């Protein structure tokens, strides 16, 4: 899933503005975008931003291996095609 906060900023909004439009507090909005939001909540956010929900659930610009980290040491994992 994409970083929803980045998508919000990309569309000229702030967490505060989206929270206000949804009638929730900024801290509640932060919980929505930092956790595992429901489809209904994603639809609400997408509606405020005027975008399709698909823009919030997949990152078409990222490579499939971008952001991989070792679960044991936390270091980035670089995947090289053999």
C-alpha positions in Angstrom: 0.0 0.0 0.0 1.1 3.5 -0.6 1.9 6.1 2.0 -1.5 7.7 2.3 0.0 10.8 3.9 2.1 11.4 0.8 -0.9 11.0 -1.5 -2.8 13.5 0.6 0.0 16.0 0.4 0.4 15.3 -3.4 -3.2 16.4 -3.9 -2.7 19.6 -2.0 -4.3 18.6 1.3 -3.1 18.2 4.8 -4.1 15.6 7.4 -5.9 18.4 9.2 -8.0 19.4 6.2 -9.0 15.8 5.3 -9.8 15.1 9.0 -12.0 18.2 9.1 -13.8 17.2 5.9 -14.4 13.7 7.4 -15.5 15.2 10.8 -12.7 13.5 12.8 -9.8 14.8 14.8 -6.3 15.0 13.4 -5.1 12.3 15.8 -7.9 10.0 14.6 -7.0 10.7 11.0 -3.3 9.9 11.8 -4.5 6.5 13.2 -6.5 5.9 10.0 -3.5 6.5 7.7 -0.8 4.9 9.9 -2.7 1.7 10.6 -4.7 -0.6 8.4 -7.7 1.5 7.3 -10.9 -0.2 6.2 -12.2 0.0 2.7 -14.9 2.3 3.8 -12.4 4.7 5.4 -10.2 4.6 2.2 -13.4 5.4 0.2 -14.0 8.4 2.5 -10.5 9.7 2.1 -10.5 9.2 -1.7 -13.8 11.0 -1.9 -12.4 14.0 -0.1 -9.3 14.0 -2.3 -11.4 13.5 -5.5 -9.4 10.4 -6.5 -10.1 6.7 -7.1 -9.5 4.4 -4.1 -7.0 2.5 -6.2 -4.6 5.4 -5.9 -4.5 4.8 -2.1 -4.0 1.0 -2.2 -1.3 0.4 -4.8 1.8 2.2 -5.8 2.2 2.0 -9.5 5.5 4.0 -9.5 7.4 1.9 -7.0 9.4 -1.1 -8.1 8.2 -4.4 -6.6 11.3 -4.6 -4.4 11.4 -1.0 -3.3 11.3 -0.7 0.5 12.3 -4.3 1.4 14.0 -4.5 4.7 15.5 -7.4 6.6 13.0 -8.4 9.4 15.9 -9.3 11.7 18.4 -6.4 11.4 16.3 -3.7 9.7 18.8 -3.1 6.9 17.5 -2.6 3.3 17.5 -5.6 1.0 18.8 -5.0 -2.5 17.4 -7.5 -5.0 19.7 -8.1 -8.0 18.4 -9.9 -11.1 20.8 -12.9 -11.8 
